[in-house]
Amino acid sequence: MTAVPEDPGPADHRPAPGTPGDRRPRWRVRARALGEAARLRTRRFWDGAQPTLRQLWWTEEPETPVSTVDRRAPEPLVVPAQGQVYVFLVRATYTWSSETARPELFGWYVDYFQAQATQRLHRLAVRHAVEVPPHRPRDLHAALTAALTEDDPPPWTYARGEVTFACEPDVTVHLDERVRRLLQPYWEQRIALECERDLARRRAEFAEERDRRDREPEATGARQAPDANGPADLFPLEPLLPPPASRPAPGQRPRPRPGEPQPPAI
């Protein structure tokens, strides 16, 4: 024979948990009740502790950006002057600054962007140098300064990813050494002429001052009038008295004063 399992019957006819007819263990029912009570108490405790925990949470202040600055002075740029025979030497000092680059990678970024800034300045210098004579570096410097102010004003900005750099070039212009040798005799002669002119001017001023002093009337035999602001008014000088006459020795006639008639000899 085959055993047939008993029909458990519909769910509505099952005994309630904890009743005498319930076949489940009582410890499982008790554990479930204790777990529900523990979760309820934990939830209440967590809701009440939230305001206090928010005050104790660690909050970091936003980092203040720090600017790192570096200056580079590479080799001078050689640009052709008017006529394409002589050249100008353009020396530039680049000032690099960044607030987003890390200090340990700052030099690498500067080396990476230095070539771009040099090419940018070289194109600007070549465009203006072809119109300037080779012996006028001041004109090229003025043209470059105006171009950096109006056409392409610094700071020049370069970026790689999230890192941003700013570059400010400072430019000076120098003569070609061949032009310097050609101009040296001219400047030596000009300096000598300017020295001679300055010497002649000083001699003329000295002669004029001497003639002016000679034309002033000189008071002879009279005391000069005291200065109103000098010490003579504070201490007036008395007229000088004549020296006292010498007394004759006993038995000797007194000497006559100058201008008095001498007594006849006896």
Phi and psi in degrees as a GROMACS rama.xvg file:
@    title "Ramachandran Plot"
@    xaxis  label "Phi"
@    yaxis  label "Psi"
@TYPE xy
-105.918  129.37  THR-2
-73.5577  136.982  ALA-3
-105.576  124.916  VAL-4
-66.2697  149.555  PRO-5
-71.6243  144.193  GLU-6
-76.2903  119.737  ASP-7
-69.0473  -13.916  PRO-8
83.5279  172.55  GLY-9
-66.6989  159.28  PRO-10
-66.5348  -25.4977  ALA-11
-69.3121  -22.234  ASP-12
-95.0675  5.11127  HIS-13
-74.0147  147.801  ARG-14
-72.5801  148.49  PRO-15
-70.8611  152.154  ALA-16
-60.3982  138.666  PRO-17
88.6033  -9.07717  GLY-18
-81.2638  162.202  THR-19
-60.421  -26.2244  PRO-20
-85.5305  -4.61258  GLY-21
-74.7472  126.95  ASP-22
-87.5917  -13.6892  ARG-23
-70.4019  152.088  ARG-24
-66.778  145.301  PRO-25
-71.9999  -29.2274  ARG-26
-65.377  -29.4404  TRP-27
-69.7807  -40.1346  ARG-28
-64.8137  -40.5338  VAL-29
-66.2292  -38.6402  ARG-30
-66.792  -38.0794  ALA-31
-65.5981  -39.3339  ARG-32
-66.15  -42.0028  ALA-33
-65.3678  -37.803  LEU-34
-64.3974  -41.1482  GLY-35
-63.4246  -40.1374  GLU-36
-66.5502  -39.4634  ALA-37
-66.0051  -41.9945  ALA-38
-63.2348  -37.9611  ARG-39
-65.0515  -44.2591  LEU-40
-66.6964  -37.4769  ARG-41
-65.3539  -40.7114  THR-42
-63.862  -41.8985  ARG-43
-64.2106  -41.828  ARG-44
-64.5582  -41.8574  PHE-45
-65.2055  -40.6303  TRP-46
-64.5414  -36.8359  ASP-47
-75.8762  -24.6663  GLY-48
-89.464  -6.52709  ALA-49
-60.4668  -48.1335  GLN-50
-59.3099  -39.8233  PRO-51
-68.4661  -39.3997  THR-52
-67.8745  -33.1917  LEU-53
-63.8629  -34.6671  ARG-54
-71.844  -26.594  GLN-55
-91.9254  -4.9091  LEU-56
-64.9568  142.632  TRP-57
-78.9348  125.057  TRP-58
-120.162  124.084  THR-59
-90.3895  136.154  GLU-60
-71.8076  145.681  GLU-61
-62.7796  136.914  PRO-62
-69.82  133.815  GLU-63
-80.4731  125.514  THR-64
-65.136  135.017  PRO-65
-111.669  129.038  VAL-66
-88.5453  129.213  SER-67
-105.117  129.823  THR-68
-121.894  138.976  VAL-69
-145.187  146.376  ASP-70
-119.953  137.089  ARG-71
-126.452  137.063  ARG-72
-126.749  84.5638  ALA-73
-74.0627  -173.935  PRO-74
-63.7785  147.75  GLU-75
-65.0946  150.709  PRO-76
-87.001  137.193  LEU-77
-103.671  115.925  VAL-78
-124.628  138.037  VAL-79
-71.8553  140.967  PRO-80
-89.6577  -174.114  ALA-81
-63.3829  130.699  GLN-82
97.8833  -13.4022  GLY-83
61.5539  23.405  GLN-84
-104.561  -48.6075  VAL-85
-106.414  170.33  TYR-86
-131.864  168.53  VAL-87
-113.101  150.229  PHE-88
-106.865  113.924  LEU-89
-103.047  111.442  VAL-90
-100.425  134.05  ARG-91
-133.623  142.032  ALA-92
-114.858  120.802  THR-93
-100.392  127.537  TYR-94
-105.933  113.987  THR-95
-103.198  138.769  TRP-96
-145.334  148.056  SER-97
-156.854  144.925  SER-98
-108.736  -5.97944  GLU-99
-112.529  -13.1085  THR-100
-85.6236  141.4  ALA-101
-74.4903  145.564  ARG-102
-58.3434  -36.2299  PRO-103
-71.3206  -19.2827  GLU-104
-107.705  4.61091  LEU-105
-63.9039  -46.7197  PHE-106
-63.4033  -36.2057  GLY-107
-64.23  -42.1893  TRP-108
-65.9461  -38.5768  TYR-109
-63.7733  -43.3187  VAL-110
-62.5327  -33.4242  ASP-111
-70.9051  -39.4387  TYR-112
-89.3143  -11.977  PHE-113
-63.6204  -39.7967  GLN-114
-63.5072  -38.3357  ALA-115
-66.7747  -42.1506  GLN-116
-66.6257  -37.13  ALA-117
-65.1826  -43.9588  THR-118
-63.3815  -36.7153  GLN-119
-64.4147  -44.4252  ARG-120
-70.4442  -34.9118  LEU-121
-64.0159  -43.271  HIS-122
-61.9915  -39.8455  ARG-123
-66.8344  -40.5848  LEU-124
-70.01  -39.8982  ALA-125
-64.374  -37.6932  VAL-126
-64.2937  -31.5572  ARG-127
-98.783  -22.5508  HIS-128
-74.8597  -25.4842  ALA-129
-68.3037  -12.5631  VAL-130
-105.525  4.14794  GLU-131
-113.187  132.362  VAL-132
-61.9718  152.792  PRO-133
-68.9894  -14.1259  PRO-134
-100.733  15.2901  HIS-135
-125.856  70.5335  ARG-136
-67.4361  -26.0563  PRO-137
-64.9311  -35.9182  ARG-138
-65.8619  -40.2823  ASP-139
-66.3724  -39.1731  LEU-140
-62.1758  -41.7986  HIS-141
-64.3755  -39.1252  ALA-142
-66.6021  -41.6862  ALA-143
-66.4992  -39.2825  LEU-144
-62.9862  -41.9812  THR-145
-66.0409  -38.1814  ALA-146
-67.5351  -39.0514  ALA-147
-70.7496  -20.1826  LEU-148
-88.1708  -36.9526  THR-149
-106.453  -53.6855  GLU-150
-76.2052  -49.8993  ASP-151
-134.043  71.9454  ASP-152
-72.6704  139.583  PRO-153
-78.2874  165.716  PRO-154
-79.6666  143.453  PRO-155
-82.6174  134.172  TRP-156
-106.904  133.629  THR-157
-131.588  142.019  TYR-158
-137.899  145.826  ALA-159
-142.654  105.749  ARG-160
69.4964  -125.776  GLY-161
-93.7123  -0.225883  GLU-162
-94.7935  130.014  VAL-163
-124.178  136.357  THR-164
-123.675  150.018  PHE-165
-121.694  137.144  ALA-166
-126.501  132.777  CYS-167
-125.694  111.982  GLU-168
-88.4777  144.351  PRO-169
-120.27  117.859  ASP-170
-112.39  139.196  VAL-171
-133.137  151.561  THR-172
-121.709  136.194  VAL-173
-127.824  158.428  HIS-174
-75.9499  156.173  LEU-175
-69.2695  144.244  ASP-176
-62.6011  -34.0022  GLU-177
-66.6273  -39.9694  ARG-178
-68.6584  -34.545  VAL-179
-62.8457  -41.2587  ARG-180
-67.3105  -35.5254  ARG-181
-69.3519  -34.5914  LEU-182
-85.2655  -11.8  LEU-183
-61.9531  -46.8195  GLN-184
-61.2212  -38.4474  PRO-185
-62.5146  -44.8763  TYR-186
-70.0064  -34.2058  TRP-187
-62.8503  -43.0695  GLU-188
-66.1571  -39.9053  GLN-189
-65.782  -40.7961  ARG-190
-64.7537  -39.1753  ILE-191
-64.2937  -42.5301  ALA-192
-64.4053  -39.3509  LEU-193
-66.7222  -35.7268  GLU-194
-66.8272  -41.3477  CYS-195
-64.8294  -39.8601  GLU-196
-65.6276  -39.4693  ARG-197
-66.3583  -38.4188  ASP-198
-65.8419  -42.1357  LEU-199
-64.1725  -37.8021  ALA-200
-65.0788  -41.0445  ARG-201
-66.6391  -37.2572  ARG-202
-65.4659  -40.6196  ARG-203
-64.7073  -40.5789  ALA-204
-64.0574  -39.2559  GLU-205
-66.8498  -42.5415  PHE-206
-63.8696  -39.9613  ALA-207
-64.382  -40.263  GLU-208
-65.6884  -38.443  GLU-209
-67.768  -40.8241  ARG-210
-64.8488  -36.7475  ASP-211
-65.4132  -36.5827  ARG-212
-70.5836  -35.2496  ARG-213
-68.9157  -30.9412  ASP-214
-77.5765  -15.0605  ARG-215
-70.5791  136.61  GLU-216
-67.9422  132.996  PRO-217
-101.963  127.563  GLU-218
-81.0173  119.509  ALA-219
-109.861  130.957  THR-220
75.151  1.96113  GLY-221
-126.007  146.94  ALA-222
-75.6962  134.981  ARG-223
-66.4106  146.548  GLN-224
-63.5664  132.803  ALA-225
-66.2689  147.156  PRO-226
-70.5391  141.144  ASP-227
-65.616  -27.711  ALA-228
-104.031  7.2758  ASN-229
-90.4236  177.876  GLY-230
-78.0981  -5.39974  PRO-231
-67.4042  -33.0792  ALA-232
-70.0695  -27.6591  ASP-233
-77.0728  -32.024  LEU-234
-128.292  83.6947  PHE-235
-65.3829  140.775  PRO-236
-90.7294  136.021  LEU-237
-82.4566  151.873  GLU-238
-65.7317  145.627  PRO-239
-70.8726  132.284  LEU-240
-87.303  150.516  LEU-241
-67.8328  149.814  PRO-242
-65.4554  148.223  PRO-243
-67.1386  146.784  PRO-244
-73.5961  141.827  ALA-245
-74.9934  139.066  SER-246
-82.7353  139.219  ARG-247
-74.3562  154.02  PRO-248
-71.4688  159.788  ALA-249
-59.9862  132.309  PRO-250
83.2894  4.38039  GLY-251
-118.799  138.084  GLN-252
-73.7609  145.946  ARG-253
-68.7673  143.64  PRO-254
-73.6802  135.044  ARG-255
-68.9302  147.406  PRO-256
-73.6124  159.066  ARG-257
-60.4861  130.675  PRO-258
93.9818  -9.12009  GLY-259
-92.9719  147.262  GLU-260
-70.7728  138.111  PRO-261
-79.1542  143.514  GLN-262
-71.4736  149.874  PRO-263
-66.3763  146.908  PRO-264
-75.5153  140.139  ALA-265
